[in-house]
Amino acid sequence: NLEIQSATLAAERGVKQEVKDYGTALIELQTTANTELAALAASEGLVISSTLIPVHEHNFGVLSPLTGELFDQRFAELMVLTHSENVTLFEAAAQTSKDAEIRQYAADRLPALRANLEEANSFQITVNQ
């Protein structure tokens, strides 16, 4: 998952302590969320791919060679982008999924995902100061 891979880099390479801390916290948060989602998918007979989609692969490829403040800034920018994508995807699933369990799961996760997006926006402002 792009967020875990990027957060791992942030925890290791971040220049600002806020970046390292955000990366560490995000790894834990995303690992828990992925475990919950995998359980739901398994109960529905679905398999979650561990391969990055092309746009996420591209974004990680752009981020991974960076260092210093530029890394911190691009990481923060990427976190806003990915959290925004998550909110959009879960809103769509909560409204349009044909599976009631998936709709409910998405609806239940939306408040936390929206809070994560707000946190990512604040984080980006802090990093860019």
N, C-alpha and C positions, 0 to 999 in steps of 0.2 A: 504494500500500500504506500502511495506517494507520501502521505503525511508521516508515517513511521520512518520511512527511509530518509526523508528530509530532516525530520526531528532528530534522528540519530546523528546525522552530520552536524546539526546545530549544537547538540549536546557536546560533541567532540571538538568542533571547530569555531564555535561562536566566539567573537571577540568580546562582546558585552556579556556580562553575567546574566542579564535578562534573557538573552538569546539562549544561553546554555540552560537556564532554568526552564524556559518555555519549552525547549526541545525535550528535556527530561520529563516534564509533566505531560507533554503531548504523547510521548511514547506510551506512558501508562494509560492515559485516557483512550487512545486509539486501540491499544491492545485489548482493553476491556470491551470496547464497542465492537471490535472485530470478532471477538469470541461470542458475544451475544448475537451478532448478525449471522455468524456461521451456524449457531445452534438453530436459529429460526430457519435459515436456508435448508439445513439438513432435515428439519421437521417437515419442510415443504417438498423435499426430494430435489432440492437445487444444490448446485455446487458453486462456490465463490472462487473465481479465478485468482491465483496469486500473481498473475502477470499484470504488469502495468498496461493500461490502455495507451495507445500511441501518444496522445497529448500529454499524459502524465510522464511517460518515458522521456519525451522531449523536455518537459519542464525540469525533470530531475537531471537530465543531461546538461542543461544550461546552468543549473545551480551547483552541481557537484564539483566542477573545477574551480569555483570561486573561493576566494579567501578574504580575510580581513573584514573591513566595514562593508565592502560590496557584498560579501556573502551574507552578512547580517541583514542588510537592506533587502536583498533579493529573497532571502528566506522569509522575512516578514511579509513581503509582497505576495509570495506564493501561498502563505498561510491564509491571507485574506481571500485570495482567489479560490483555494480549495475549500475553505469553509463556506464561502458563498455558493460554490457548486453543490456542496452537500445539502445546504438548506433548500436550494432549488430542486434537487433530486428528491429529497424527502417530502417536500410539499407536493410534488407531482405524485409520488407514490401514495401519500395520505389521501389524495383526492381521486386518483384514477386507477389504482391497482384493483384488479378483479378479485384478488384474494383478501378476504376480510382480516385475516391475521396480519398480513403484510401492511394493509392500510392502517390498522391499529398500532402496529409497531412503529411505523413512520410517524404517525400523529403523536405518539407518546414521546418520541425522540426529538421532535421539532423544538420544543422549548429549550432543551439543552443545546441543540445545534445552533439556534439563534443566539443564545448566550455565548457560545464558543466563537461565533462570528463577531459579535461585539467585542469580545476579548481580543480577538485577532486584530481588529481595527485599532483598538487602544494600544496593543503591542506594537503595531507598525508605527504609530505616532511616536511611541517611546523610542524605538530603535532609530528612527530618523532624526531625532533631536541631537 
